[in-house]
Amino acid sequence: MLQVNYIRENREKVLERLSVRNFKQPELVDEIIKIDEERRSTQTSLDNISAEANAAAKQIGDLMRTGKKYEAEAIKAKTASHKENIKALTEKLTELEAAQFNAIVQLPNLPYDLVPKGSTAEENEVVYLHGAPAALPTKALPHWELAAKYDIIDFELGVKITGAGFPVYKGKGARLQRALINFFLDHATAAGYKEMQVPHLVNAASGFGTGQLPDKEGQMYHSTIDDLYLIPTAEVPVTNLYRDVIVKEEDLPIKNTAYTPCFRREAGSYGAHVRGLNRLHQFDKVEVVQITHPDKSYETLEEMSRYVQSLLHELGLHYRVLRLCGGDMGFTSAMTYDMEVWSAAQERWLEVSSVSNFETYQANRLKLRYKGKEGKAQLAHSLNGSALALPRIVASILENYQTENGIKIPEALVKYTGFDIID
């Protein structure tokens, strides 16, 4: 959530950065400033009348104690309207604060200066390309056909149990899933991330804190009886570990990792591009989260990007790194790198990770602050990244490592799977 003081003092800058996102409601900025002016004026009036009322009450008390009842009653009559005015101004202030809040939560984060202007994925900027497409056998199969051929993932069985987008992993397919989770967690802890086990359902305050709520796109599963939400990513519970917390500056950066299942409704997703593992309602992911000093957050973003790339490099996958344009970034992000792996069988790029810097956007919602030596509490910066999301990594391994005799397992995973080929 943007800070109202920043919006008021940097109107032109806010409008300019929102234009990079192709934000469709720039008039909200002026509405927020207008509401804030009225709110501050109302607060001043309330403070002045409250001060007058307090002074009058003290004066009346002094007069009554000295036996000057007549003078006391005169002042009491003169200030009789204060109580009603205070009540009216308090009610008005509450309404204005609610209106300001409802308006400001509709503003996305401001893109960082390096974020290119654009509105679609085609306008994202390729900043790095690694490797070359795998040499596949003739008549290479997409992963959903490989899954059926080797009986390792059953999509129809998932439909029977739950519905589309909930696959069942079997045998070596299930073992590959578990191997990847352990591989990612071991590498994260070796890189200094502290592993956490967190709840898979969160309350509304947690969803708001990281920006998933208000859920404008209806992508979260909601347990209405208990008013709890199934997490779309471990980012939500892990970052909320620090909600309403003031950390010490010397404890920064704070680095956490967690494995969780993730749940997304993916409303409106259909077509060939979501076939198989390409888009699911339930999937597994290892997440990395950092809480950093504002001066270090973009250095941290680059570090996290390199870390995710190191995982793809070790798995031997051909990948590229994109800097997302303003129109393709998430609502809460200030800058995002996407990592995509080339699927030779599908002949398309598959997104396998997003690494984002949220600057103070989440911290302001979370009231996540750090306190330096000077003793002043300031908003921290938060970052997170997929390291990694499993479905498309599994799809990429199945497709890019297929041979005429079976599917080879990347060398780095063999000690985790206990086998070197799926046949």
Secondary structure, DSSP 4 states (H G I P E B T S, - for coil): ---HHHHHHTHHHHHHHHHHTT-S-THHHHHHHHHHHHHHHHHHHHHHHHHHHHHHHHHHHHHHHTT-HHHHHHHHHHTTTHHHHHHHHHHHHHHHHHHHHHHHTTSPPPPPTTSPP-SSGGGPEEEEEES----PPTT---HHHHHHHTT-EEHHHHHHHT-TT--EE-THHHHHHHHHHHHHHHHHHHTTPEE----SEEEHHHHHHTT--S-TT--S-EETTTTEEE-SSTHHHHHGGGTT-EEEGGGPSEEEEEEEEEE---TT--SGGGTTTTS-SEEEEEEEEEEE-GGGHHHHHHHHHHHHHHHHHHTT--EEEEEPPGGGS-TT-SEEEEEEEEETTTTEEEEEEEEEE-TTHHHHHHT-EEE-TT--EEE-EEEEEEEEEHHHHHHHHHHHTEETTEEEPPHHHHHHHS-SEE-
